[in-house]
Amino acid sequence: MADAGVVETLLRRIEKVDDGVDSLEVANSLGVDHQVIVGAVKSLQSVGDVISAELRSSKHWELTEEGMEIAENGSHEARVFSSIPLEGLAQSELMKLSFGKIGFSKAMSSKWIRVDKTHEGGPRIFRTVESIEDQVREKLLLVQKGNTSQLEEKEKNELKKRKLLSEVTVKTYWITKGNSFSTTITKQETELTPEMIATGNWKEKKFKPYNFEAMGVAPDSGHLHPLMKVRTQFRQIFLEMGFTEMPTNNFIESSFWNFDSLFQPQQHPARDQHDTFFLSDPALAHEFPQDYLERVKKVHSEGGFGSQGYKYDWKIEEAQKNILRTHTTAVSARMLYKLAQQEKFTPVKYFSIDRVFRNETLDATHLAEFHQIEGVVADYGLTLGDLMGILHQFFTKLGLKKWVEVGNSGVFRPEMLLPMGLPEDVSVIAWGLSLERPTMIKYGINNIRELVGHKVNLQMVLRQPHMSTGLLSFT
Amino acid sequence: MPTVGVKRDLLFKALGRTYTDEEFDELCFEFGLELDEITSEKEIISREQGDSKASGASDIILYKIDVPANRYDLLCLEGLVRGLQVFKNKLEAPRYRRVSPISGEPQKLIITKATAAVRPHAVAAVLRNITFTQERYDSFIELQEKLHQNICRKRSLVAIGTHDLDTISGPFTYTAKPPGDICFKPLNQTKEYTATQLMSLYKTDSHLRHYLHIIEDKPVYPVIYDSNGIVLSMPPIINGDHSKISLKTKNVFIECTATDVTKAKIVLDMMVTMFSEYCSQPFTLTITGISCQHFKKIAQLLTRMCLRSQATGVGDEIEVEIPPTRSDVIHACDIMEDAAIAYGFNNITRTTPRTYTVANQFPLNKLTELLRQDLAAAGFTEALNFALCSQEDIADKLGKKISETKAAHISNPKTAEFQVARTTLLPGLLKTIAANRKMPLPLKLFEISDVVLKDETKDVGASNSRRFCAVYYNKSPGFEVIHGLLDRTMQLLEVQPACGEGYHIQAADDSTFFPGRCAEIFVRGKSVGRLGVLHPDVINRFELTMPCSALEMDIEPFL
């Protein structure tokens, strides 16, 4: 609440007049700063319809600091004139005065003074006129008294150029009586206090109304990352469908498990330097299951298990090369190999969601690393119909009403499964998709960098809604 | 997946009808292809080089079609049309026959032992009485280029040379000679060069310079001569100018030199079978056959996929002819795949596998999920940073030496951002803060993710480690905030504050932290991580301006 005295005085002034008062005029007549009156207006506005205040802006001229000094002591040139006695003054002496330099040239151009350069003892200055009229000072005094209108526009601009005057915009209030005008104001309480509850005096108090149009204060909480929230949802779907999570916490993989075990030939473009990150340290993997490695070598180079093979010279050196895994299927291969080593085969359903790496050219939708979602089912006699059925269930749980291209699926080749030692009548179906793409579709994000990595906009992380129903909704 | 660009109108003419874009998209889908993009040369140029360059380019509509990586027979208009026509029952699956020339002996290509040192294999064939048009000729050249880029692995495995047979005479000799001894006029040049001169000439050629490395360092270079000593080609770099083919060429001699003979045969088969339809006796080449056990009606489906099949009458057996165009068929399962495509994936009845399983979470991921929820509830916001970064991020910027980090190094990073796998989560969080400096203070971030460390006990020599990292960034360091978060985390993990069996922290020296403001975290007597106020130098190097406290610890010991 503003100063109660000022508020009361202001209300009296308003009461006396019929039309209204100007806040700046009130301030001037009371001899207080304009801001004090503005404060009083604001505080009165907040207590209801006591007054009505209309904001007005006006321009007016004001003296600068230098202008005020001149109004008080006279212009520099006038002060120069009056400093020179009849017998004249040495120029060097004049220049020692604070106003000497500017005043000298102005007084010279007004022809009030002259210089005798041949005077013995250095140049000397003499008056040339008896008396002068200090117009600059008089003009400034007019402005100071508020009689600016008596000056011509040209004169004002000249003074402005000399930096003695400046034009300022002033915002003032035109204050009139409000519908419930009164000169006595009861102070309004902002909030209920424990004391009021204890004493019961809240009953006599008036409370300031709340502004229900403002936003509330944001709760002080942390947030989960949107991509990780979607990961949680996908995990949940797999778990609901009875899939066991694979241990995918091994980013570095050998080419053997990443490519060769999947029956991908060693000259395949995906194994190129342009697509895959190779490691210089640790560069090579050691310790492969030797029997299995021999069977993989044979199926690639000579064929077998009903296959003609690729017929090329398979090299262990190529298989040993360490890389950053290009897909989580490398882990699926390890898991299926492990499964084949069991005494008796048992059907399994596996899933994983984890990072994979591609040495790709980066753009708005491609990064060098992304999350791959993978599902794998191994059982006797699985069919393409089973693959289609399970995909249908999976995408229905996602809330996908229409099929969009988000991933791929298939049946693992016998050249991959039989060398592992899985029974011949066991089929393995699998599908995979990226976690980023459905998340980008879901949140309408066009640039993947806004979603993943340090350039993420934290504001975006804070803004994301909770996903209660289907994870993705396409219509 | 390779993409094949074909002119739409030309394609429709060859298919004998027009389609709307939607209809054609549907047809591609049924046949296992994908219509990737509908565009024009003009559009492509304007997108890649700007509108000004595109004016004057062709407006003719192009279909860009994605073709499976092993279906080399679909890499040109001819093969695509043939596949689709047979699929739509408009054309009978072609049978390829090898024919002998009407007069005289078959052509011979003699391979000398000298080639073993550089490029040991070569195969060749002749297309007789071919009629080229401008479009056919362009398609012929383009198929060569597509094969070079895909199966030929940029000419390193196989290189194709095509020659006008009527300008040369067999038998031909494929040999290898020191570069100084090879001299000929290469394609589209006006004078003769030695191989040594050619290699330096092509150093600046935007196209050919990519192939020079294949033979550059070899003592001898491969070369093919005719019986009069005319150079046909110096594979895999350039052909001779003498035998170049033109629109008027009637008989084409095709040679494929290779380091992989299987691929050379595939490539030669592709070149010959795709363009044999323009010969006066179309589709002539050899056939091979394998048989496949399955139902009778599959035979019809397979025939639609250019795999001529018929029931043998013996049980469920059907006999399938694999044409030379289908080098991708190496197992009965490939034939079954084609049967499924012909049947239509969407016509397959969906079933549910009766596989009974009990789901289990991976314990480390289960713990991670639980912790993430509670850390967000504790007021910290989750960040997600890259697992790859620069050496500087994990070493210099943190005041450490790279040799002390146990980092795994990448040998072929395209930029410095991918030099190493991260060994700590801290740099990622500090970079996230730097990118979000306009956010109101304090910033409280965390991440639970894997880092990678060299580990000799693993077959690959490295293993992941699951870390929890949190930072507090404000006008005051807020060590007590990070310390409080550690206490809360330990409470969640059911570890009591106590020396010995519980957890405690104890002063430690670490160049990442401000002296005297770092402590090591011990759980059951074992160090699991550190917390403290970051060193001002570290703060500066990550372009930050405020004090910051941080915590990083291993969470695997809590399993």
Boltz contact constraints between the chains, C-beta under 6 A:
constraints:
  - contact:
      token1: [A, 221]
      token2: [B, 379]
      max_distance: 6.0
  - contact:
      token1: [A, 222]
      token2: [B, 376]
      max_distance: 6.0
  - contact:
      token1: [A, 222]
      token2: [B, 379]
      max_distance: 6.0
  - contact:
      token1: [A, 222]
      token2: [B, 380]
      max_distance: 6.0
  - contact:
      token1: [A, 222]
      token2: [B, 381]
      max_distance: 6.0
  - contact:
      token1: [A, 223]
      token2: [B, 376]
      max_distance: 6.0
  - contact:
      token1: [A, 223]
      token2: [B, 381]
      max_distance: 6.0
  - contact:
      token1: [A, 224]
      token2: [B, 376]
      max_distance: 6.0
  - contact:
      token1: [A, 224]
      token2: [B, 382]
      max_distance: 6.0
  - contact:
      token1: [A, 225]
      token2: [B, 382]
      max_distance: 6.0
  - contact:
      token1: [A, 225]
      token2: [B, 384]
      max_distance: 6.0
  - contact:
      token1: [A, 227]
      token2: [B, 384]
      max_distance: 6.0
  - contact:
      token1: [A, 239]
      token2: [B, 359]
      max_distance: 6.0
  - contact:
      token1: [A, 242]
      token2: [B, 357]
      max_distance: 6.0
  - contact:
      token1: [A, 242]
      token2: [B, 359]
      max_distance: 6.0
  - contact:
      token1: [A, 243]
      token2: [B, 359]
      max_distance: 6.0
  - contact:
      token1: [A, 244]
      token2: [B, 359]
      max_distance: 6.0
  - contact:
      token1: [A, 244]
      token2: [B, 360]
      max_distance: 6.0
  - contact:
      token1: [A, 245]
      token2: [B, 361]
      max_distance: 6.0
  - contact:
      token1: [A, 245]
      token2: [B, 362]
      max_distance: 6.0
  - contact:
      token1: [A, 245]
      token2: [B, 365]
      max_distance: 6.0
  - contact:
      token1: [A, 247]
      token2: [B, 362]
      max_distance: 6.0
  - contact:
      token1: [A, 249]
      token2: [B, 450]
      max_distance: 6.0
  - contact:
      token1: [A, 249]
      token2: [B, 464]
      max_distance: 6.0
  - contact:
      token1: [A, 250]
      token2: [B, 464]
      max_distance: 6.0
  - contact:
      token1: [A, 251]
      token2: [B, 452]
      max_distance: 6.0
  - contact:
      token1: [A, 251]
      token2: [B, 464]
      max_distance: 6.0
  - contact:
      token1: [A, 252]
      token2: [B, 408]
      max_distance: 6.0
  - contact:
      token1: [A, 252]
      token2: [B, 460]
      max_distance: 6.0
  - contact:
      token1: [A, 252]
      token2: [B, 462]
      max_distance: 6.0
  - contact:
      token1: [A, 254]
      token2: [B, 460]
      max_distance: 6.0
  - contact:
      token1: [A, 267]
      token2: [B, 153]
      max_distance: 6.0
  - contact:
      token1: [A, 267]
      token2: [B, 157]
      max_distance: 6.0
  - contact:
      token1: [A, 273]
      token2: [B, 412]
      max_distance: 6.0
  - contact:
      token1: [A, 277]
      token2: [B, 410]
      max_distance: 6.0
  - contact:
      token1: [A, 278]
      token2: [B, 411]
      max_distance: 6.0
  - contact:
      token1: [A, 278]
      token2: [B, 412]
      max_distance: 6.0
  - contact:
      token1: [A, 279]
      token2: [B, 408]
      max_distance: 6.0
  - contact:
      token1: [A, 280]
      token2: [B, 409]
      max_distance: 6.0
  - contact:
      token1: [A, 280]
      token2: [B, 411]
      max_distance: 6.0
  - contact:
      token1: [A, 281]
      token2: [B, 409]
      max_distance: 6.0
  - contact:
      token1: [A, 282]
      token2: [B, 454]
      max_distance: 6.0
  - contact:
      token1: [A, 282]
      token2: [B, 461]
      max_distance: 6.0
  - contact:
      token1: [A, 282]
      token2: [B, 462]
      max_distance: 6.0
  - contact:
      token1: [A, 285]
      token2: [B, 459]
      max_distance: 6.0
  - contact:
      token1: [A, 285]
      token2: [B, 460]
      max_distance: 6.0
  - contact:
      token1: [A, 287]
      token2: [B, 459]
      max_distance: 6.0
  - contact:
      token1: [A, 306]
      token2: [B, 331]
      max_distance: 6.0
  - contact:
      token1: [A, 306]
      token2: [B, 332]
      max_distance: 6.0
  - contact:
      token1: [A, 307]
      token2: [B, 330]
      max_distance: 6.0
  - contact:
      token1: [A, 307]
      token2: [B, 331]
      max_distance: 6.0
  - contact:
      token1: [A, 308]
      token2: [B, 330]
      max_distance: 6.0
  - contact:
      token1: [A, 311]
      token2: [B, 262]
      max_distance: 6.0
  - contact:
      token1: [A, 312]
      token2: [B, 260]
      max_distance: 6.0
  - contact:
      token1: [A, 322]
      token2: [B, 460]
      max_distance: 6.0
  - contact:
      token1: [A, 347]
      token2: [B, 355]
      max_distance: 6.0
  - contact:
      token1: [A, 349]
      token2: [B, 357]
      max_distance: 6.0
  - contact:
      token1: [A, 355]
      token2: [B, 387]
      max_distance: 6.0
  - contact:
      token1: [A, 368]
      token2: [B, 418]
      max_distance: 6.0
  - contact:
      token1: [A, 369]
      token2: [B, 386]
      max_distance: 6.0
  - contact:
      token1: [A, 369]
      token2: [B, 387]
      max_distance: 6.0
  - contact:
      token1: [A, 377]
      token2: [B, 355]
      max_distance: 6.0
  - contact:
      token1: [A, 379]
      token2: [B, 353]
      max_distance: 6.0
  - contact:
      token1: [A, 379]
      token2: [B, 355]
      max_distance: 6.0
  - contact:
      token1: [A, 382]
      token2: [B, 353]
      max_distance: 6.0
  - contact:
      token1: [A, 384]
      token2: [B, 340]
      max_distance: 6.0
  - contact:
      token1: [A, 384]
      token2: [B, 348]
      max_distance: 6.0
  - contact:
      token1: [A, 385]
      token2: [B, 348]
      max_distance: 6.0
  - contact:
      token1: [A, 385]
      token2: [B, 349]
      max_distance: 6.0
  - contact:
      token1: [A, 385]
      token2: [B, 350]
      max_distance: 6.0
  - contact:
      token1: [A, 385]
      token2: [B, 351]
      max_distance: 6.0
  - contact:
      token1: [A, 386]
      token2: [B, 351]
      max_distance: 6.0
  - contact:
      token1: [A, 386]
      token2: [B, 353]
      max_distance: 6.0
  - contact:
      token1: [A, 388]
      token2: [B, 348]
      max_distance: 6.0
  - contact:
      token1: [A, 388]
      token2: [B, 350]
      max_distance: 6.0
  - contact:
      token1: [A, 389]
      token2: [B, 350]
      max_distance: 6.0
  - contact:
      token1: [A, 389]
      token2: [B, 351]
      max_distance: 6.0
  - contact:
      token1: [A, 389]
      token2: [B, 352]
      max_distance: 6.0
  - contact:
      token1: [A, 392]
      token2: [B, 350]
      max_distance: 6.0
  - contact:
      token1: [A, 414]
      token2: [B, 333]
      max_distance: 6.0
  - contact:
      token1: [A, 452]
      token2: [B, 384]
      max_distance: 6.0
  - contact:
      token1: [A, 453]
      token2: [B, 386]
      max_distance: 6.0
  - contact:
      token1: [A, 454]
      token2: [B, 385]
      max_distance: 6.0
  - contact:
      token1: [A, 454]
      token2: [B, 428]
      max_distance: 6.0
  - contact:
      token1: [A, 454]
      token2: [B, 431]
      max_distance: 6.0
  - contact:
      token1: [A, 454]
      token2: [B, 432]
      max_distance: 6.0
  - contact:
      token1: [A, 454]
      token2: [B, 435]
      max_distance: 6.0
  - contact:
      token1: [A, 455]
      token2: [B, 435]
      max_distance: 6.0
  - contact:
      token1: [A, 458]
      token2: [B, 436]
      max_distance: 6.0
  - contact:
      token1: [A, 458]
      token2: [B, 439]
      max_distance: 6.0
